[in-house]
Amino acid sequence: MKKRFQRKREREAVDVDITSLLDILTILLVFLLKSYNASDLKLDLTKGLEMADSESKHMTRFAPVIQVNKEAKVFLNNREIGRLPASGEMPVLTAKLKEERAKTEQSNKVNKQQYNADLVNLVFDKEMDYQLVQRVMHDSALAGYSQFKFIVKGNY
């Protein structure tokens, strides 16, 4: 009996279409990049402060944080510095902010990281009267801060 040796046919290369896979990976990458928050700002809220709501998702930078609660108590970087007076300026806030500005400028000279010395982050109770907000902004401007970021609670 003779054995017949059959030649095996060479298999052809199979084409795989990965277009849909690349589409899904691109969408996933965009989603992850949009939801990533690289901000180094960490905020501990003081007692009795309820933040306003926001839909914006722009991040803020490290800067001094001024918080004012319902009782008009003013906190600078989570340290209570006093209560807003009924009218006029708050010289304690201006003096403390000038100290913070000097520290920021000094750290900019020492470190390679550049922080914006003109920026201050503001957090107010959502029921705060606008005149009080304006007075805090005015006192901040007297200390040399010309840029303001209002920090509010996000709904995401």
N, C-alpha and C positions, 0 to 999 in steps of 0.2 A: 504494500500500500504506500502510495506516494503522498507525502505531505505537501500540501500546497501552501506555500508562503504567500500570504497576501500582503501586499504593501499597504501599510496604514496611510490613509490620506492625511496630509498635513492639515492641521486645523488652521482656520483663518482667525486673525485677530478680531476680537469682539470690540466694537465701539460702545463706550458707555457715555451717555449724555449726562453731564453733571451741571447743566445750566440751572436747573431748578434748585439743586443743592447750593450753588453759589448765591442764588437769589436769597434763599433762606438765611445763609450765613451773613450776607450783607445786611439784611434787615435786622438780624440779631446784633450785629456789631453796632449799627446805628442806635438801636434801642439802648444798649449798654453804655455807649458814649454819652447819650443824652441824659441818662439817669445817674451818671457818675458825678460826684461832688468832691472836688479837690480842695475845698476851702479848709484852711487850718483854724478857722474860728470855731471855738466851742463856747457855748453860752449857758450859764446857769442863771435861771430867772430868780428874782427876789420874790419874797412872799407878797401876796396881794397884788400881783401884776398879771393882768390878762391881756395877751397880745392881740392885735388886730389881725384879720385874715388877709391873705394875699394869694394871687394866682401866678405871680412872677416867680421864675426859678433861677434868676441870676444870682451868682454867689457873691459874697462880700469878702473883703480882705481883713487881715488883722489890723485892728486899730482900737483905741480906747472905746469902751462901751459905757454909755450913760443910760441908766434906767430910771424911770420915774413911775412910781405906783399911784394908786388911787388917792392915797393920803398925801401926795405931793412930796414924798420922801425921795431924795435923789441919791443914787448909788453910782459910783464910778468904779468900774472893774470889780463889781460885787462888794464894794466897801461903802457903807453908808457915810455920806459926807454932810448930810443935813437935810433940811426941809426947805422947799422953795418959799421965799417970803411972799406975802400977799401982793406986793408990787415991787417993782424995781429989779435991780440986778442981784445976782448971788455971787459975791466976791470970792467965797470959798471955792465954788465950782471953777471959776476962772483961774484961780491960783493953782488948784490941783491939776487942771488941764494944762497949764503952762509947764508944770513939773513933768507931766506925762510927755508933752511935746519935746522937752529937753532930753528926756530919757530916750525917746524914739530917735531923735537926731544923733545922740551919742552912740546908740547901738548901730545905727546906719554907718557911722564912721568905723566902728570896730568890726562889725560883721559884714560879710559879703552880701547878705540878704538885704534888699532895699524895701523898707516899709514906707508907705505913703504918710508923710508927716502932716499932711493937710486933711486927712480923713478921720472922721469920728463916726462911730456907730451909735444910733439912737434907738432906744426901746421905750415905748410909752404904753400906758394902759389904754385900752381901746376906747374908753370913755373920757379920755383926757381932753380938757378944754384947749382949743387951738392957741389961745393966748399964752398958756404955760409952755406949749411946744415952741412957740416963737421966742419966748424968753430964754429957754435953754439953748436954742440955736444961736441967739444973740450972744449969750455968755460964752458959748463955744467959739464964736467968731472973734470975740475979744481976746481969746487965748491963742488965736492964730489958725484955727481950723476953718477952712473955707469949703470943704466938701463934706456932705452929710449922707449917710446911708441909714434909712429907716428899716429896722429889722422887724418883720412881722411873721406871723405863723402861717406856714404853707398848708394847703389842703391836698397834699399828695402823699 
